[in-house]
Amino acid sequence: MTFKFKLQRVLDIKKKKEDTLHIEHNLLNDQYNAMLRELAALHGIREAMILEMEEKQKAKISVEELLFYEKYTDILKKDIALKKDGLKKKEASLAAKKAELIEAQKDRRILEKLEDKKLVQYRHSEEIKDQEIQDEVGLNMFYRKIGS
């Protein structure tokens, strides 16, 4: 007779849920990192525009050109603020997903420990049964020797 864990289907479901959460967490993490790169790129563009505007001011640029640079840097500043807000939201959802993943891992580990415990109990009961059979065989052999 082989060992069969009665909650194996539940354990399989927990493992599948954990795998799904792990994939979702990795996806959110990739999105978060992409947003960080976009934010860094926007900062770089804005800094480059500010430096370019300062250099052109030294060379005396027209008012229209100056207004263009200022409006563009303001737009970049607003884009950066929006990206930062989006980054905070993504960070919060990433933290929530991580907490959910940790909880799923705990659930799976609990079931795995229960499975291990039940396996040890099963093996112990099988050893006892085997010992009883061996004792019975030995006792029968002893009675046959005495009887002959």
WOFEN-V423083 format. One line per field, one symbol per residue. phi: phi as a letter, one per 40 degrees, with the letter a starting at -180 (. if undefined). burial: # if it has 16 or more other ideal C-beta (glycine too) atoms within 10 Angstrom, else .. Layout:
BEGIN
phi=???
burial=???
END
This chain:
BEGIN
phi=.bcbccbccccccccccccccccccccccccccccccccccccccccccccccccccccgbccccccdccccccccccccccccccccccccccccccccccccccdccccccccccccccccccccccccccccccccccccccccc
burial=....#.....#..#...#..#...#..#......#...#..#...#..#...#...............#...#..#...#..#......#...#..#...#..#..##..#...#.................................
END
